[in-house]
Amino acid sequence: MEAIEHVERRFPAVNDLATNASLRETELRLQKEIEQLRAETRQIEGNLRAEMGRQKVDIIKWTLGALLAHTALILGGMRYFFG
């Protein structure tokens, strides 16, 4: 009697066991969700790359503008001091 009780405690009831069909269904559902997440990730990555390209252009424009302003300031100072 004790052995039977031990087996009953050790193993779940049959209705709690997963079947091959339910495991396959879960696997397919998870694969579909993974593919959706991959597609979203690719889209986000593309958006980020585009934004980084725009930021790069802005940085170059501001750097060139600052360089021109510094050059004009230096040339103006040289003209003022050296005639």
ZISUL-V715220 format. One record per helix or strand of 2 or more residues. SS is the DSSP state (2 for helix, 1 for strand). FROM is the first residue (numbers start at 0). TO is the last residue. Records with the same first field share a line. If there is no record, write none. Layout:
SS->FROM-TO + FROM-TO
This chain:
2->1-9 + 13-15 + 19-81
